[in-house]
Amino acid sequence: MQTCSTRDYIAELLKKTSGQDYHSRLEICGHDYLRAVSKLEEACNDLNSETFFGLAKLAGVASKASDHCQDAFRGISSPPLGSRNGDLKRLCEIGSVIATLFTGSS
């Protein structure tokens, strides 16, 4: 079980990282996770308002942020955020399924 948010985890990794290339990759992921969290918050608001029509798009944007972060570490044998990116991706897929169930569209 993850004990801190991914944004906090990225901040800790940034403090411990000395290589500029690795640091830049982590900064990319930091921005990606800010965007993903923002879109997931919007998706929750969409669910709470029972409109549901923005949910799939918002989940898609958050999912793309996960992909972008993962791509930032392409070529690295053990990306530091691999499992967290996978978790975010699965969460976004759940949001897309929920949107389909409520709206009947895909």
N, C-alpha and C positions, 0 to 999 in steps of 0.2 A: 504494500500500500504506500502511495506517495504521501509524504508528510508535509510537503510545502507546495505552494503553487508553482507552476512552471515558470512564471515570471520571476518569482523569488529564486528559484533554482538557477535560472539564467543569470541573474544578478550575482549570485554566489560564484558561478563559473567564471564570470567576467572578472571578478576580483582575483581569482586564482590563476588566470591565464596571462601568460607573458607574450606569446607569439601573436604578432599583428594579424596574420591571416586567420588564425583560429578565433581571435578576438572579433574580427570583422564578421565572421560567420555567425558568431553568437549574437552580435548586434542585430544582424538581419533577423534572426529568430526572435529576438526581443521585440522588434517592431511587428513581426508576424503575429506573435502572441497577443500583443496589444490590440491588433486589428481583430483577431479571432475572438477574444473575450468581448470586445465591443459588439461584434455581430451576434454572438451568442446571447448577450444581454438583450439586444433588440429582439432576438428570436423568442426569448422568455416573455418579453412584453407582448409580443404577437400572440403567444399562447394565452397569456393572462387576459388579453382583450377579446379572445375567442374569434379573431379574424382569420388567422391561420394562413392567409395568402402570401405573406412575406416570408414565412418560415423556411420553405425549401430554398429560396434564394439566399437567405441569410446563412443557413447551414452550409450552402455551397461556397459562399465567400470564406467562411471560417475553415472549411475543408481545404480550400486552395491555399490559405495561409499555412496550414500544416504541411502541405506539399512543398511550398516555397521554402520553408524552414528545412525540410528534409533534403531538398535539392541543394541548399547552401552547403551541406556537408557531403555532397557527392564526392566520391574518391577517398573518403575517410572510412577506414575499416570498421570502426565502432563509433558511429555518431552519438554524441552525448544525449541527444533528445529523441532518439529513435523510438523508444517505447512510449514516450509521452506524445510524440507526433501520431503514433498509431492509436493511442487512446483518444486523442482529439478527433482523429479521422472517424473512428467508430462512433463517437458521440454525435458527430455531424450526420453520419448515416442514419442514426436513430431519429434525429430531427427530420431528415428527409422522409423517412417512413411514416412518421407521425403526420407530417404535412400531407402525404398521399392519402392516409386514412381519413383525415378530416376534410380534405378538399376533393378527393376523388380524382385528382390529376397527378401526373408524374413528371 
